[in-house]
């Protein structure tokens, strides 16, 4: 294939078979409303206690808490409908 700057492009004069539907305003309003509800629920939820998270991490590192990754993975699969 050669690129030729003298070549003129064909002009398409036909119209599309079906017009493209524009998104309805109510769909955007629904999305905005849903986002607002989710945002409120997130703000109403409990905050993360980072000191407690760090204490658990430290206990894991010291071996004071047993962690079985295979068991957790199996429980996740069972919960989400996988085979466990």
Order of alpha helices (4+ residues) and beta strands (2+ residues): alpha-alpha-alpha
